[in-house]
Amino acid sequence: MDLNLKTRRQFIRDMGVATATALIPTTCLYANNKILPNDLTLSIIEHVKNLVNGRNIVLTILQPEGSLGNVKPTGELFHQYTGVTIKYIEASLDEINAKIMAQAFSNDTYFDIALPATFGLPDLVEANVIQDLSEYAIKYQPQGYDLSMLYTIGNFYKGKFYGYQTDGDTYVMFYNKAWLHNHAEQKAFKEKYNYSLGVPKTWQQLDQMIEFFHRPEKDMYGGALFRNKDYIAWEWWSRFHAKGLFPFDDKLQPQINSQAGIDALSELISASQYLYPGAKSNGLFENWDDFSKGNIFCNIGWGGTQKYLNKPGSNIRNNLAYGPTPGGTVNNELLHVPYFNWGWNYTVSNLSKEKEIAYLYTLFACSPEMSTLAVQFPDGYFDPFRNEHYQDEMIIKTYSKEFLDAHQFSMRNSIPDLYLTGQGDYWDALKDNLDLANRGKMSAKLALNTTAKLWNQISTRHGISNQLEQWKYLKAHYPENIRNKLI
């Protein structure tokens, strides 16, 4: 059954049988600082107990290193309510998908539940490592369960459901609020560009602002945008979509080397001259540290960036303005294309001996109340991904209301990463050639022509028909307001 986002929701609404149909309350119940089960969790607990039937069940969760504080509180409550023992193992951020993939070549169950990076799900599905959970979702997922989830594209591959998103990794822009609100700067900017200084709506406006504020002789820099080879493709992906094109056409021919793609790369390269000195080499934490000094106009980041910048003692705390990644003008209309880059999904191993119970755990963990508990952990990776999270006082304190407003907008409108088999191959080719162009080693046109040829070879290697099936599905599930403006 092809459970695409709309038909799947309608199917579950129409079922009315064998599903927990209780309305989901928006607040948690507490007693002695402990969360009490609500109607949804009680239903899940009952299903689990019936499946356990007195047996000693142990489920092992493989989670990204640093996220135990997000995962363990939910696991402990699940154990408390059901008696199922939860064990935890960690893998590094860069290796967790490979660790999961390794189970495909083993006869031993290394994990029952895993949290891979969302962009890697197609490879894990094709390797037969993770379980198709579509029928479990039909059987158990309550009416309305996913309606407040803001980004669900990455939960599916070729119309089948493989696991719940549990982390809202959409890009958000950060701006030096004091510079934006400085009256002298506002007057000078308007005289030069003939429009008011404020949170930019388009990449063109952002590029003008970072040039305007770039005064290295005064220790002022236009931006902290990433030019590290590993991260440079993130910005280009957003710039390219803002030109009004999909990365492939309907025959899986790359459109990245179109004039729009070349213009997007040329503009990115031009903007590089107005960035702070560490842009070409710095990784995430160095970027955050340098931007927090308060002498840079803008940065691109996500929830983790905000938690670092908003922590007590940060020099730039309370001096930030936010917005979605800039858009473009397509057919005389503003097109915002926020971008979802990473994220983690709760998935179930194909080798698990308790797949149904493992699925019910993921349903439990991603429910409004349990996922709110997970996102509340201030030092973990999980960022808001349900509407309920934006109303929670602890989450608001961690992120700030102003950031969450921009983040929620971006989550509702995010374009996806390239969720095709071999995503890493496509992405490596793209970022390598973008980097060469940014360093002046080849022209923007040659860089993207070279990438397009490599993409065709990768598509052929993985099977054109196979890739095209997923691409058509993915394209059809871009946010509708964006999809209708892209060609």
N, C-alpha and C positions, 0 to 999 in steps of 0.2 A: 504494500500500500504506500502510495506517495503522500507522505504526511508533510506537505508544504505548510508554511506558517499559517495561511488563512484556512485551508481546508482542514488542517489538523485541529485547529481551535474549534471550528464548526462541528467537526466530527465528535469531539469530546463533549461539546454542548449538547449534541443530539443524542449521545449514547444513553445517558440517564440510567445506565445499568452497570454494575460492577465497578463503579467509580465512587470516590468520596466526594460528594457534591455539596458539602457544607460550605457556606460562605466563609471567606477567610478574613478574620478580624485584622485590623490594621495596627493594633497595639498588643504588647505582650502583657501577660499577667504575672505578677511577682508575689512571692510569699517568702519572707525571711531571706530576701535577696536571691531566691531561686526561681527559675522560670517554671511556671506550671504549664502542663500540656493544654493546648486549646483544641478545638474541634478537629482541625487538620492533623495536628500531631497525634492526637488520640486515635484517629483513624489509621494513621501509618503504624503506630505502635501495635494496634490490634492486628493488622495484617502481618506484621513481623512476628508477633508471638504465635500466631497460627502457623506460620511457616517454620518457626523454630521448633515448636512442638516438643519442648523439653530437652532438646539437644544442646550440646555445648558448642556454640558457634563463635568463631574468631574471624574477623574481617581485617585485612591489612590494607592500609591506605598509603600510597606513595604520593607525597606532596613536595612542592618545590621548597628548597632550603630557605628558611626565613619565614615560612607561612604557618608554622606549627601553632602559633598563637591564634591564627584564624580558624584552623581546622579542629584543634583539640577540644575547645569548649563544646562544640557541637557533638563531637564523638563521645565525650564524657556524658552528656545528657542522653544520647542515644543508648549508651550502655546502661545508664541509670534506669531508663524507662523500659528497656527490652531485655536486658541481661546479655546482649551480644557484646563480646569483648572486641575492642578496637585497638589495633596496633598501628604504630606510625613509623614510617621510614622516609628519609629525605634524599633528594638528589639535587644537584646544583641547577640553577636556572637554565644554563646552556646545555645541560646533559640529560634533563629529565625525559624529554621526548625520546632520546636515544636509549635510555634505560627501559622505557616502556616498550620500545621497538624490540629490544633484546629478548623480551618474553616470547616473541614470535618464534624464536629458535630454541626454545626450552620446553621441556615437558613438565617442568615444575612451575607451580603457581607462585610467582614472585610477589604479586599483589592481587587484591580483589578489586580495589578502587584506585584510580590514579587521576592526577590533575595535570594533564599535559597542557602546553601552550596551545591556544585555540588554532593557530595557523597550521599546526602539525596534524590535526585530526584526519585530513584526507589521506596522508601517508599511513597513519595507523589503521585506518579502515581498510585500505588496499592491502596492507600486510596481514589483515585478519587478526589484529591484536586486541581491538576493543569491540564490545558487543553492540549490535543494533538493539536499541532500547525502545523502538517504536511501539511494539505490542505491550510492553510494560507500561508505557505512558498512556496508552489507550485504556489499559485495565485499571490503573491506579491514579493517574494525574487528575486532581480535582478540577471542577469547573472554575474557570477564572484564575487558575494558578499562575499562568504565564502572562496574563494581561498587563501586569505591572512590571514585567521584565522589559527593560528598555532596549536590549540588544540581544537578539536571538538568532541572527543569521548564521553564526558560527557553530550553532548546536546541531546543524544538519549537513548531511553530505548526500547529494543526489536525491534529496527529498526524504531521507531517512534520518531518524533522530538518534544521536550518539552521546548526548550528555549535556547537562545544564551549565551554562555560563555562570561563573561565580565571582567575576572580577570585572569592574567597569573601566577597562584601559582605553579610554578615548583621549585624544590629544586636546589640550587646552592651551591657549596663549596667556602668557604672564607679561604685564607691563608695569613699568615704574610709574606709580600713580602720582608721585610728587612732580615728575617731569611733565606728565600729561596735563596737570592742573596748574602749572606755573604760568601766570598771566603773561609774562614777558615772552616765554617760549610760544604760547598760543598766538600772540600777536605776530611774532616773527614768522611762524609757520604759515599763518593765513596769508600774510603778505607775499610769501614765496610761492605757495601752492594754490591759493584761492579757495581753500575749504578749511573747515575747523579741525583743529587738532583733537583727537579723541581715539577711542579704541577703533582700530582700522577694520573696515568691512571687507576689503579686497587685498590681495597680495601686492597689487600696485601701490596702494596706500601704505601698506606696511613697509615696502621697499623705500618709499619716499621718506617715511619717518625714521627708519634706521640710518639712512644717509644724513638726514637733518641733525640727528642727535650724536652722530659719530664725531667726536672731538678728542682724539687720542692725546693731543698735546695738553689737554686738560684732564686726562685720565677718565674720559667719558667715552663709552662705546655704544654703537647702535644696537647690537644684538649678541645673544649667546646661542644662536641657532647652531645645530650640530653640523660640523663638516668632517668629523671622524668617518672614515670609510664604512665602518659597521653601521652607522646611523644616518648617513646622508640621504638614503633612499626614502626615509620617512617623509621628509619635507617635500621632495620631488613628487611623491605619490599624490599628496594633497594639491600641490601646485598644478599638476597635470590634470587631475579630475576637474579642478576649477576652470579649466579651459573648455569644458563641455564634452569630453570624450571618455568612452570606456577604454580600458587598456587593450581589449581584443574586439574584433568585429564578430559577426555571427557565424563566421567560418573559422574562427580561432586564429585569424591573422592579426599580428600585433599592430596596434595603432600608436604605440609609444613613440615611434620615429616619425610621426606626422609633424607638420609644421607646429602644431600646438605643443607637442612634446618637446620639440627643439626650442621653442620659445620659453617653455617652462624651465628647461635646463639653463638656457642662456640667462634668464632672469635670476635664477638661483646663483649662478656663477657671479653675476654682477653684484649681487647682494653680499657675497663673501668678503668683499673688500671693506665692508663696514661692520665687521664682527670683532669681538674681543680676541686678543692674541691666542688664547687657548682653544679656539673653536676647532682647528684642524686636528687636534690630538686628544683633547679631553674626553673622558668617558662620562658616565652619568654623575657620579658623586663629585668629581672635579668640577663639572658644569654647575651643579647645584651650589657648591661652595663658592665659586667665583661669582655667580649671579647674586648670591645672598649679600654680597658686599655693597650693593646698591648703586654701583656706578655703570650699569648696563641698562639700556632701555627695555629690551624685550627678551623673552625666552619662550621655548616650546617645551611642553611637558605633559604630565598627567597627574593622577592623584598622589603618587609617591613624591613627585616634585613639590606639590603643595604641602604635604605633611612635613617635609624637610624645611621648606621656607616659612611655614607657619608655626614652627615649634617655638617654645619659649626661649628667648635669648637671640633669636634670629634678627639680624640687623635690618632685614627688609620686611619683617612681619608688620602687618597693618599699613604697608606702603605699596600694595599691589592692586592693580586692576586686571580684570580677566575678560576673556572672550573666546569664542570658538576659533579654530584656525581660519585665517582669512579665506574668502571665496573669490569668485570671479564674476564678470559680467557676461552673460550668455543671452543672446537675443534681447539685449537691453534690460535684462532682469538680473538681480543679484542672485548668485548661486553659491550657497554655503555648502561645503562638503567636509564636515568633520570626519575624522578618520580613526577607526578602531584598530589598534595595532597588535596587541599581545593578548592578554586575558588568559584565564585558566578555566578549564571545563572539568566538572566531575564526570568521569567515565568509568565503565565497568570492564574488567578483563574478560576476554573470551575463554580464558582458562579457569576462571573462578568456578568453584563448585557450588557457590551460593549466589548466583547471578541475580535472582529475584530479590533476595534480602539486600544485596549490595545496591541494586537500583533503588529500593525503598529508602536506603540510607541517603542516597543522593537527593531524593525527593524531600526528605526530612531536612537535609543540610541547606538546601536552596530555597526553602519555604521563607515567607516574609520574616517570621520571628527569628528563626535560626540563622538566616543569612544576615539579619541585622546584628545579631550577637557577634557573628564572625567579622563583619565590617567594622564594628566598634573598636576592635583591637588596633591601637594607634600605630604600632610598629610593624604591622604585617603588610602583605601585598594587596589584600582584597580591597578594592575601591567600590563605591556604591554602584549598584546595577539594577535596583528595584526602586520604584517610586517611594515605597515606604522608608527607604534609607535616608531620603532627603528631609524627612520629618523628625528624625531621631536626634535628641538633644546632644548626646555624646558625639555623634558623627558630625553634627554642625559645629561643635566646639573644636573638633580635630581639624576640620577642613575650612571652616568659615562659611557663612551663608552666601557671600558674594561668589566665592569659588564654586560652590555647589550649584548655584543658578546657571553658571556657564557650563559646568560639567553635565548637568541634566539635559540642557539643550543639545549638547554635543552627543550625548548617549542616544537621544531620541532620533538623531539625524545622521548617525555615523555610517560612512561607507565602509565596506569590509576590506580586510587584507586580501591577498591573492590566495584564496582557499582552493588551490588545485594540488593534486599529487605532484610532488617534486617542488613544492613552494620554495624550499631552500635553494634549489638549483636556479630557478628563475630569479630569485632575489639576489643570489651571489653574482650572477651575470650583470644584473642591473646596477648594484652598488659598486662593483668593480669599475665599470665603465663610467658611471657618474663621477666617481672619485678621480679617474684619469682626466676627465674633462674639466673638473673643478681645479685640478692642479696644472692645467694648461698642456697636458700631454697629448690631447687630441681635441678636435672640435666637438661641439655639442651634437652636430649632425652625425659625425662618424661614430661617436659614442653610442648614440641611440640606434643607428643602423646596425652596428655590431651587436648590440644587445638584442635587437629584433631577430637577427639571424640565429643567435644562440637560443632564443626563446622558441623558434620554430624547431630547432633540433631537439630541444627538451620535450616539446609537445609530441614530436614524432617518437621519441624514445619511450614515453609513457603511454602512447596510443592516442591518436588524434580523436577518435570517436569517444574514447573514455574521458578525455579532458574536455571535449566539447559538451558532453552531457552535463558535467558539473558546471562548466562555465555558463551554459544557458540557465541552469538552475540558479546559480549565484547572481547573474545579471538580473534575473527576474525578481530577486529579493533585495536589491538595493532599495533604500528608502524611496517610496513612491514619488515624493516631491523632488527628489534628485534624479531618479531614473528617467522621469519624463522629460528632463532637460538635457540628458546625455545622448550622444549618438555613437 
